[in-house]
Amino acid sequence: MAKMFQVYGIGQALLPVLPPPIPFENPPTVHQTNYEIGQVVYTPPVNPTAFYLYAGSGNWVNATSGLILGTYAQLSTGSAPSAEYVPSTNDVYTFVNTYASAGGVPATTSTAGLVLLATNAEALAGTITTNFAIIPSSLAYALANGLAIGGTTPGAGAFTTLSASSTLAVTGATTLSAGLTGTTASFSSTLHAGGATTLGSTLGVTGTSTLAALTQAGTASINATGAATTTIGGSSGAVTLVAGAGGLAINGGGNTIDIGTDAANTIVIGDATGAASLSMYVGSGDFLLDGVAGSTYAIGPSTTTGTVVIGGTAQTGAITVGSSTGTSSVLIGNGSGASTVSLANSVTGAAGVVNALNGVFTAGTSSFNVFTGTSTGGTQTINLATGSSPALVNIGNASSGAVAIKSSASIALSGTSGTTYSIGGSATTGTILIGGTAQTGAITLGSSSGTNSVLIANGAGGTTVSVANAVTGASSVVNFLGGAFTTGTSTFNVFTGTSTGGTQTINLATGSSPAVVNIGNSAAGNITITNGASSTFAIVGSGGTVNIGADAAANTIVVGNTTAGTSVAIKVATSQAFSVTGGVASTIALGTSITTGSVTIGGSLTTGSVTLGGSSMTTGAINLKTGSGGVQVTGGPLNIATAGEMLQIKGASFAATNFIGVGTLSSGTVQINNTNIATGDVILITRTGANGSTTLGELSYTISNGASFTVTSLILGTPGSTQTGDTSTFSYVIVRPT
């Protein structure tokens, strides 16, 4: 493998250089890769010798490509042995300057050589000679500036486009393979144009004309004065009339204009792209769109967002749709889309009338169907006179016909805020039935969010109102004011008027069968039963149990009041017991509203006992709450009669107002703030730990009334001295003598 050589540069350190070219017997291959990039190798000195340059990754570049440098003589005489001989740049430069600058060989009609380009003036004058060429721009200049075409003897001419700036006159038969372009053209014989023909003014042809395409910029008249029939088209080709900005007019001159009346044609008028429009007008001669018995008429079938208008905006005549003597269907808005069909919907200052099935029928059964299909989704709504203006809606009449309104969901009869609804207002002996005989849904009367009155049997006659009075074998419920009220004061009034005669009686469950009468509920409402001053209110138990507030709810039961002269007496027989009890978490309060009076329990006891709490209390508590007067225990000591129990004092947080707490001495003393401390209080102090003390003293205290107390460790035997080495901890309890 050839590696880089190291050589010394002049005044430099060692430099890497490639080794000299290496001779190869054969051209290198892609498998010979152990060479530095840039290494040059050559094949044995044969004619010609090939050189190769290594580019890395097995890629060897042929530096000679098989080309051999030729001589100047070989270049100038064309005598090189083969195509591998190429001239040098200098030889090519010398050859071109020697031969081309001298003019070379002039071109002739038979010999290739050098040519000169003619100028516009030379092309127009036609004075060019041998080895002059006319370029396209010079030829266009010459033709545009009057270069003559043709001669005195007529000859044939073939043109792609023939243009005349003035008048083009042709006396013989003329055939144009393409088209004709000019201002005015006149042909005395036959004209055949195979291409487009464009004239800026008049085209006059005396004979028969066959035009592949005609473009007439001026006025074109075809058989304007003759009486013969003019036919345009007729073969298999299409006939297209294209109008520019001036428009296209087909005038009948008061005659009949027939379009496509010869055969079964397809006639298309107008275009559905862009802003294209189509207007069809008639005078008093009427407009008829007709076909055969099975024809189908489509008006605007491709229209999606456009508008289809039939009839005039100020029309007074009739618009007739589907007025047939046969059995037919008139389908309006009958597609699958969400259609809105409006009939006489824009009438403002006139009286509009819409009639449906309004004729005088003599036979058959006529039906007016709205929403009679079996819908599987969506919402179907019929609106009659739902606008804000006064409207009169009449359904049915007083003849023998019946009016049935049915719905599987709901039927709403609604009006404005002052509307009066009358059902059976003229009936005297008839029957008014609301609701089905086997109905399970609700019948709602006067379900309003406003303040309203529902008057049932409110006339002056002797009326009997029966509610759920005929039920025998089912469970019935009659609800009055059974809603969940959130505000206002609701009242259920029975016999609240001031009667001047007769007898008023309320009977609740007075039948002979067992009945439960519930009055009131567990909400915050009150139940008041009032009788006269000379009357007696009695709850008779008939030997059973009388429960007041005995349900499972959290009730408040008040017996009696605080008015002067009111007393409450609850009596039991001698051998019976009187108990006031509650649930496991009940609170029983006696005398909670008394301020200056007294509450006495067992005031007449001599040998009995008064027990607060029960023997089964485990986590319960008896709370004695008092004011500044405190809790007084008189006549005997306060005993904790259960072993293992103790006296507990509130003070876990050791606040500045508590009478129990802890402290730590610092250099034998500490001040503890307490706003409830008073002079004369007894402080019981107990040391709880040495806390690193070097010596312990005797604990004593001094009191600052209403502010704090100071605990000091005194040196035994040295009154007034402080044991500064005492840093022990302690607890205290404050007791106030009475």
SVG drawing of the C-alpha trace seen along z (x, -y; Angstrom):
<svg xmlns="http://www.w3.org/2000/svg" viewBox="-130 -50 145 56">
<polyline fill="none" stroke="black" stroke-width="0.4" points="0.0,0.0 1.4,-3.4 1.5,-5.8 2.2,-9.5 5.9,-10.5 7.4,-12.8 9.7,-15.5 11.4,-18.5 10.2,-21.9 12.5,-24.9 12.4,-26.3 9.6,-24.0 9.0,-20.8 8.2,-17.5 5.4,-17.7 3.2,-14.9 3.3,-14.4 2.0,-11.7 4.4,-9.1 5.3,-9.4 3.0,-7.7 3.0,-3.9 3.1,-1.7 0.3,0.9 0.3,3.8 -3.5,3.5 -6.0,0.7 -6.9,0.6 -10.2,2.1 -12.7,1.3 -11.0,3.9 -7.7,2.0 -8.4,-0.4 -5.2,-0.5 -4.1,-3.9 -4.2,-7.5 -6.8,-9.7 -5.0,-11.5 -2.6,-8.6 -1.7,-8.5 -1.1,-5.2 -0.4,-4.4 -0.4,-1.4 2.8,-0.3 4.1,-2.7 2.2,-1.6 0.5,-3.8 -1.5,-5.4 -0.5,-5.3 -3.5,-5.6 -3.4,-7.5 -5.8,-6.9 -6.4,-9.0 -7.7,-7.4 -10.8,-9.1 -11.3,-6.8 -13.7,-3.8 -12.4,-1.9 -13.2,-4.7 -10.5,-5.2 -10.9,-8.1 -9.5,-7.7 -7.5,-10.9 -6.9,-10.3 -10.3,-9.0 -8.7,-7.6 -8.2,-11.1 -4.9,-12.0 -3.7,-15.5 -3.6,-16.1 -1.4,-18.6 -2.4,-21.9 -1.8,-20.3 -4.2,-17.5 -6.8,-20.2 -6.4,-22.4 -6.5,-19.5 -8.8,-17.1 -6.1,-14.3 -6.2,-13.0 -5.9,-9.2 -9.1,-8.7 -11.7,-10.4 -9.5,-10.1 -7.3,-12.9 -8.4,-16.3 -6.9,-19.7 -5.6,-22.1 -7.3,-25.3 -4.6,-27.5 -4.8,-25.5 -8.6,-25.9 -8.2,-29.7 -5.6,-30.0 -7.7,-28.0 -10.9,-30.0 -9.2,-33.4 -7.3,-32.2 -10.3,-30.8 -13.5,-32.5 -12.1,-36.0 -11.2,-35.7 -14.8,-35.0 -14.6,-31.3 -16.5,-29.7 -19.6,-31.7 -22.9,-29.7 -24.6,-29.1 -27.8,-27.3 -25.7,-24.2 -22.8,-24.7 -22.9,-25.1 -21.0,-28.0 -21.1,-31.3 -24.2,-33.5 -24.9,-37.2 -28.2,-38.4 -30.2,-40.9 -31.4,-44.1 -35.1,-45.1 -34.5,-47.6 -32.7,-45.0 -35.6,-42.5 -38.2,-45.2 -36.2,-46.3 -35.6,-42.7 -31.9,-43.6 -30.2,-40.8 -27.8,-38.5 -26.1,-35.2 -25.2,-34.1 -27.7,-36.6 -30.5,-35.2 -33.8,-36.9 -34.7,-36.3 -38.4,-36.0 -38.5,-39.5 -37.2,-41.1 -39.7,-39.2 -42.5,-40.3 -41.3,-43.9 -41.2,-43.6 -44.8,-42.2 -46.2,-44.7 -44.6,-47.6 -45.9,-46.9 -43.8,-44.0 -45.7,-43.0 -47.1,-39.4 -48.0,-37.9 -47.7,-39.4 -49.7,-40.7 -50.7,-37.2 -53.2,-35.7 -52.0,-32.6 -53.1,-30.2 -52.4,-31.1 -52.8,-29.1 -53.0,-31.0 -53.6,-30.0 -55.1,-33.4 -56.0,-36.0 -56.3,-39.5 -57.5,-42.6 -57.2,-46.1 -59.7,-47.5 -61.8,-45.7 -61.1,-42.1 -62.9,-41.3 -62.9,-37.8 -64.7,-37.2 -64.2,-33.5 -64.9,-30.5 -63.0,-30.8 -61.9,-28.1 -60.3,-29.0 -58.8,-26.0 -58.6,-27.9 -60.4,-31.3 -60.7,-34.8 -59.9,-38.0 -60.6,-41.5 -62.8,-44.5 -65.1,-44.0 -65.2,-40.9 -67.2,-40.4 -67.5,-37.1 -69.4,-37.0 -69.4,-33.2 -69.2,-30.3 -67.3,-30.8 -66.0,-27.8 -64.1,-28.5 -62.7,-25.6 -61.5,-27.6 -62.6,-30.6 -63.8,-33.7 -63.5,-37.1 -64.7,-40.3 -64.8,-43.8 -67.6,-45.0 -69.6,-43.4 -69.5,-39.9 -71.3,-39.7 -71.6,-36.4 -73.9,-36.1 -73.7,-32.4 -73.8,-29.5 -71.5,-29.8 -70.0,-27.1 -68.2,-28.4 -66.5,-26.1 -66.6,-29.0 -67.7,-32.6 -66.7,-35.5 -68.5,-38.7 -67.4,-41.8 -69.9,-44.0 -73.5,-43.5 -74.2,-40.1 -77.4,-39.7 -78.5,-36.3 -81.5,-36.3 -82.6,-39.7 -84.6,-40.6 -85.4,-37.3 -88.5,-35.2 -86.7,-31.9 -86.2,-29.6 -82.9,-30.1 -81.4,-27.0 -78.4,-27.1 -76.9,-23.7 -78.6,-20.4 -75.8,-17.9 -74.2,-16.1 -72.2,-19.1 -73.2,-21.5 -74.6,-25.0 -73.4,-27.6 -74.6,-31.2 -72.3,-33.3 -73.2,-36.8 -70.8,-39.4 -71.6,-42.4 -74.3,-43.5 -76.4,-40.4 -78.3,-37.9 -81.8,-38.6 -84.1,-36.2 -87.1,-38.3 -90.2,-36.8 -91.7,-40.0 -95.1,-39.1 -94.9,-35.6 -94.4,-32.2 -91.0,-31.2 -90.6,-27.4 -87.7,-25.9 -87.1,-22.2 -90.7,-21.4 -89.6,-18.9 -88.6,-15.7 -87.9,-14.4 -85.3,-17.0 -83.5,-17.9 -83.7,-21.7 -81.4,-23.5 -81.9,-27.3 -79.5,-29.2 -76.5,-28.2 -76.2,-27.3 -72.7,-28.8 -71.6,-32.2 -74.1,-35.0 -76.1,-33.7 -79.8,-34.6 -82.9,-33.6 -86.0,-35.7 -89.1,-34.6 -91.9,-37.2 -95.4,-37.0 -98.0,-39.6 -101.8,-39.1 -101.4,-36.0 -100.8,-33.8 -97.9,-31.5 -98.3,-27.8 -95.9,-25.1 -97.4,-21.8 -96.5,-18.2 -98.0,-14.8 -100.0,-12.8 -96.9,-11.3 -94.6,-14.3 -92.6,-15.3 -92.1,-19.0 -89.2,-20.1 -88.7,-23.8 -85.4,-24.4 -84.4,-20.8 -80.7,-21.7 -81.4,-24.8 -80.1,-24.5 -79.8,-28.1 -81.6,-30.0 -85.3,-31.1 -88.2,-29.9 -90.9,-32.5 -94.3,-31.7 -96.7,-34.6 -96.4,-38.4 -95.6,-40.5 -98.8,-42.5 -100.9,-39.8 -104.6,-39.8 -105.5,-36.8 -105.5,-33.2 -102.5,-30.9 -103.7,-27.4 -101.6,-24.3 -103.0,-20.8 -106.6,-21.8 -107.5,-18.4 -110.8,-16.5 -108.9,-13.2 -107.4,-11.8 -104.1,-13.5 -101.5,-14.5 -100.1,-18.0 -96.7,-17.7 -95.3,-20.9 -92.1,-20.9 -92.2,-17.1 -88.5,-16.4 -86.4,-14.8 -84.8,-18.2 -86.0,-20.5 -88.6,-22.5 -90.5,-25.6 -93.8,-26.1 -95.4,-29.5 -98.9,-30.3 -100.1,-33.9 -97.3,-34.6 -96.3,-38.1 -99.8,-39.7 -99.6,-42.9 -102.2,-45.5 -104.8,-43.3 -107.2,-40.5 -105.6,-37.2 -107.6,-34.0 -106.2,-30.4 -108.8,-27.8 -108.2,-24.1 -110.9,-21.5 -113.4,-24.4 -115.8,-23.1 -119.3,-21.7 -118.8,-17.9 -121.6,-15.6 -120.0,-12.2 -116.8,-10.5 -114.8,-10.9 -112.5,-13.9 -109.5,-14.2 -107.2,-17.1 -104.0,-15.4 -101.2,-17.1 -98.4,-15.0 -100.2,-11.7 -97.0,-9.8 -95.2,-7.5 -92.2,-9.5 -89.2,-7.8 -87.4,-10.9 -87.4,-14.7 -90.1,-16.9 -93.4,-17.7 -95.2,-20.9 -98.5,-22.4 -98.8,-26.2 -102.2,-27.8 -102.4,-31.6 -99.3,-31.6 -98.4,-35.2 -98.6,-38.2 -101.7,-39.8 -105.3,-38.9 -106.5,-35.9 -109.7,-33.8 -109.3,-30.0 -112.5,-28.0 -112.3,-24.2 -115.5,-22.3 -119.1,-23.5 -122.4,-22.8 -123.6,-20.2 -123.5,-16.4 -119.7,-16.2 -117.2,-15.4 -113.9,-17.1 -111.1,-14.8 -107.7,-16.1 -105.3,-13.3 -101.6,-13.2 -99.2,-10.6 -97.2,-13.3 -99.1,-16.5 -101.8,-18.8 -101.4,-22.5 -104.2,-25.1 -102.5,-28.5 -103.1,-32.2 -102.0,-35.6 -101.9,-36.8 -105.6,-38.0 -107.1,-35.1 -110.3,-33.5 -110.8,-29.8 -114.4,-28.4 -115.1,-24.7 -118.8,-23.8 -119.8,-27.3 -123.3,-26.7 -123.8,-23.3 -126.6,-22.8 -127.5,-19.1 -124.5,-17.7 -121.4,-16.2 -117.8,-17.6 -115.2,-14.9 -111.5,-15.7 -109.1,-12.7 -109.5,-9.1 -111.5,-6.4 -108.4,-4.3 -105.9,-7.2 -102.6,-6.7 -101.1,-10.1 -101.6,-13.4 -104.5,-15.9 -103.2,-19.4 -105.4,-22.4 -103.9,-25.8 -100.3,-24.8 -98.9,-28.3 -95.8,-30.0 -97.7,-33.2 -100.3,-34.1 -103.6,-32.6 -106.9,-31.2 -108.3,-27.8 -112.1,-27.9 -113.9,-24.5 -117.6,-24.4 -117.4,-28.1 -120.9,-29.0 -123.9,-29.9 -125.6,-26.5 -125.5,-23.6 -122.6,-21.8 -121.1,-18.5 -117.4,-18.1 -116.1,-14.5 -112.3,-13.9 -111.2,-10.3 -114.6,-9.3 -115.3,-6.3 -112.2,-4.3 -112.9,-0.9 -110.1,1.7 -107.1,-0.6 -104.8,-2.8 -105.8,-6.4 -103.9,-9.6 -105.3,-13.1 -102.7,-15.8 -103.3,-19.5 -100.4,-21.9 -98.0,-18.9 -95.3,-20.8 -91.9,-21.8 -92.3,-25.6 -89.2,-27.8 -90.7,-31.1 -94.0,-32.8 -96.7,-31.8 -99.0,-29.0 -102.4,-28.4 -104.9,-25.6 -108.3,-27.2 -111.4,-25.2 -114.5,-27.1 -112.5,-30.3 -115.4,-32.5 -117.7,-34.3 -120.8,-32.3 -124.1,-33.8 -126.1,-30.6 -126.1,-26.8 -123.6,-24.3 -120.0,-23.8 -118.5,-20.4 -115.1,-19.0 -115.0,-15.2 -111.6,-13.5 -111.6,-9.6 -114.9,-9.4 -115.9,-6.2 -116.1,-2.9 -112.8,-1.4 -109.4,-1.9 -107.8,-5.1 -104.5,-7.0 -104.8,-10.8 -101.4,-12.6 -101.3,-16.4 -98.0,-18.2 -94.6,-16.9 -91.0,-17.2 -90.3,-20.5 -90.2,-23.9 -93.9,-24.7 -96.3,-25.2 -99.6,-23.4 -102.1,-25.6 -105.5,-24.2 -107.6,-27.0 -110.9,-26.7 -113.1,-29.3 -112.6,-30.8 -115.5,-28.8 -114.7,-25.6 -112.7,-22.6 -110.1,-21.0 -109.8,-17.3 -107.5,-14.6 -109.3,-11.4 -107.2,-8.2 -110.1,-5.8 -107.8,-3.6 -105.0,-3.6 -101.7,-5.5 -101.6,-9.2 -98.3,-10.2 -97.2,-13.8 -94.1,-14.2 -93.4,-10.4 -92.0,-10.0 -88.3,-9.5 -87.8,-13.2 -86.0,-15.9 -89.1,-17.6 -89.6,-20.5 -92.7,-20.1 -94.0,-23.1 -96.8,-22.7 -98.1,-25.9 -96.8,-29.4 -95.2,-32.1 -98.3,-34.4 -99.3,-35.3 -101.9,-32.9 -100.9,-30.0 -100.1,-26.7 -99.3,-23.3 -100.1,-20.2 -99.1,-16.7 -100.6,-14.1 -100.2,-10.4 -101.8,-7.9 -100.2,-7.1 -98.9,-3.8 -97.6,-5.0 -94.4,-6.6 -93.7,-9.9 -90.6,-10.0 -89.0,-12.5 -86.6,-10.7 -85.2,-10.9 -82.8,-9.3 -79.3,-8.2 -78.0,-11.7 -81.0,-13.8 -80.6,-17.1 -83.2,-17.7 -83.3,-21.3 -85.3,-22.5 -85.9,-26.3 -83.8,-27.5 -85.8,-30.7 -85.9,-31.5 -83.7,-34.4 -84.7,-35.4 -86.8,-32.4 -85.6,-29.0 -85.7,-25.4 -86.2,-22.8 -86.0,-19.1 -87.1,-16.9 -87.9,-19.9 -90.1,-17.8 -87.8,-14.8 -87.0,-13.7 -85.5,-10.1 -85.5,-9.7 -82.8,-10.6 -82.4,-12.7 -80.3,-11.0 -78.8,-12.9 -77.5,-10.4 -77.8,-6.7 -75.8,-3.7 -75.1,-2.8 -73.3,-6.1 -69.8,-5.4 -68.7,-8.3 -71.6,-10.7 -71.2,-13.8 -73.3,-15.9 -72.7,-19.6 -73.4,-22.1 -73.1,-25.6 -73.3,-28.7 -72.5,-32.4 -70.4,-34.3 -72.4,-32.8 -70.7,-29.4 -72.0,-25.9 -73.0,-25.7 -72.9,-22.3 -74.7,-22.7 -75.7,-20.3 -72.9,-17.8 -69.6,-17.2 -68.9,-16.7 -67.9,-13.1 -66.3,-11.2 -68.0,-7.9 -66.5,-5.7 -63.0,-4.2 -60.5,-5.1 -62.2,-8.5 -60.7,-11.9 -61.3,-15.6 -60.3,-17.1 -59.6,-20.8 -59.6,-22.4 -56.1,-23.6 -54.5,-21.3 -53.5,-24.4 -51.9,-26.1 -53.3,-29.5 -52.7,-32.7 -56.2,-32.4 -56.1,-28.8 -55.8,-27.7 -53.6,-24.8 -50.3,-24.7 -46.5,-23.9 -43.3,-25.9 -39.5,-25.7 -37.1,-27.6 -34.3,-29.6 -31.5,-30.4 -33.8,-29.5 -36.9,-31.6 -39.6,-32.1 -42.6,-34.5 -45.8,-33.0 -48.4,-35.4 -52.0,-34.8 -54.7,-37.5 -57.1,-35.5 -54.7,-35.3 -55.8,-37.2 -54.2,-38.1 -55.0,-35.4 -55.2,-32.5 -53.5,-29.3 -50.9,-27.9 -50.1,-24.2 -46.7,-23.6 -45.1,-20.2 -41.6,-19.7 -41.8,-17.3 -38.1,-17.0 -34.5,-18.1 -34.0,-19.2 -30.2,-19.5 -30.2,-21.4 -26.9,-21.4 -28.8,-21.9 -32.4,-22.0 -34.1,-24.6 -37.5,-24.9 -40.2,-26.3 -42.2,-29.4 -44.3,-31.9 -45.4,-35.6 -48.6,-36.9 -49.0,-40.1 -52.8,-40.6 -54.5,-40.2 -51.2,-39.9 -48.8,-37.0 -47.2,-35.0 -43.4,-34.3 -42.1,-30.9 -38.6,-31.1 -36.3,-28.3 -35.0,-29.3 -31.8,-28.1 -32.7,-26.1 -31.5,-27.9 -31.0,-31.2 -34.4,-32.9 -34.7,-35.5 -31.8,-33.9 -32.3,-32.2 -30.9,-28.8 -29.6,-29.9 -28.5,-26.3 -32.1,-25.1 -33.5,-24.7 -36.1,-22.1 -39.6,-21.8 -42.8,-21.9 -46.6,-21.9 -49.1,-24.0 -52.8,-24.2 -54.4,-27.5 -57.2,-27.3 -59.3,-30.3 -60.7,-30.2 -64.3,-31.4"/>
</svg>
